[in-house]
């Protein structure tokens, strides 16, 4: 538990006083009043920047949720198709991909890897 101290008529905890001192050092502010004035002037800008970051974070989280939902749906579809194929082909034994990878699966993996690389390259190009 931190102990509050009175400094220039203001009660501050040790942690709060350390923050004030760090800001003074970082921005070359010579006294407590300049530091408080600086913080008051910068507060609206910090709020605006914080709001921009929150909005960007919200957008990113939406993209992640959509991608996750799409991946989950695609995984379920693939499982249904695979189950159907196993029944139609009367598959009676299991081989892991570590034991034996079918050439079609190898080709599919390469296609997906190439597609992801293209998307990443296009995204990187847009950001420049």
TAGI-V809616 format. One record per residue. RES is the residue in one letter. PSI is psi in degrees with one decimal (999 if undefined). Layout:
res=RES psi=PSI
res=RES psi=PSI
This chain:
res=X psi=131.7
res=X psi=148.4
res=X psi=133.4
res=X psi=143.3
res=X psi=153.7
res=X psi=126.7
res=X psi=118.7
res=X psi=37.7
res=X psi=4.2
res=X psi=132.8
res=X psi=125.4
res=X psi=143.9
res=X psi=167.7
res=X psi=-40.1
res=X psi=-42.5
res=X psi=-41.1
res=X psi=-38.9
res=X psi=-39.4
res=X psi=-45.7
res=X psi=-45.8
res=X psi=-39.4
res=X psi=-41.4
res=X psi=-41.6
res=X psi=-47.0
res=X psi=-45.9
res=X psi=-39.9
res=X psi=8.4
res=X psi=36.3
res=X psi=131.4
res=X psi=-17.9
res=X psi=174.1
res=X psi=-43.7
res=X psi=-43.3
res=X psi=-38.9
res=X psi=-45.1
res=X psi=-42.9
res=X psi=-43.8
res=X psi=-47.4
res=X psi=-39.0
res=X psi=-41.3
res=X psi=-38.7
res=X psi=-17.6
res=X psi=-47.5
res=X psi=-37.8
res=X psi=-39.6
res=X psi=-39.7
res=X psi=-43.6
res=X psi=-45.8
res=X psi=-41.2
res=X psi=-41.1
res=X psi=-40.1
res=X psi=-43.3
res=X psi=-40.3
res=X psi=-42.9
res=X psi=-43.9
res=X psi=-41.6
res=X psi=-41.7
res=X psi=-43.8
res=X psi=-43.4
res=X psi=-42.2
res=X psi=-36.1
res=X psi=-45.1
res=X psi=-42.2
res=X psi=-43.9
res=X psi=-43.5
res=X psi=-43.3
res=X psi=-41.5
res=X psi=-44.5
res=X psi=-41.8
res=X psi=-42.1
res=X psi=-40.5
res=X psi=-44.9
res=X psi=-45.5
res=X psi=-39.1
res=X psi=-41.7
res=X psi=-39.9
res=X psi=-45.9
res=X psi=-40.0
res=X psi=-41.1
res=X psi=-43.9
res=X psi=-44.9
res=X psi=-41.7
res=X psi=-43.3
res=X psi=-45.9
res=X psi=-41.7
res=X psi=-41.0
res=X psi=-42.8
res=X psi=-37.0
res=X psi=-1.2
res=X psi=45.9
res=X psi=130.5
res=X psi=4.3
res=X psi=158.4
res=X psi=137.3
res=X psi=125.0
res=X psi=158.8
res=X psi=-20.4
res=X psi=-31.4
res=X psi=-48.5
res=X psi=114.2
res=X psi=125.4
res=X psi=141.9
res=X psi=-34.6
res=X psi=-39.7
res=X psi=-41.3
res=X psi=-45.1
res=X psi=-40.9
res=X psi=-42.1
res=X psi=-42.8
res=X psi=-41.9
res=X psi=-46.1
res=X psi=-43.5
res=X psi=-44.3
res=X psi=-40.5
res=X psi=-45.0
res=X psi=-41.3
res=X psi=-40.9
res=X psi=-44.6
res=X psi=-42.1
res=X psi=-41.6
res=X psi=-42.1
res=X psi=-41.0
res=X psi=-45.2
res=X psi=-38.0
res=X psi=-39.1
res=X psi=-33.3
res=X psi=-16.3
res=X psi=999
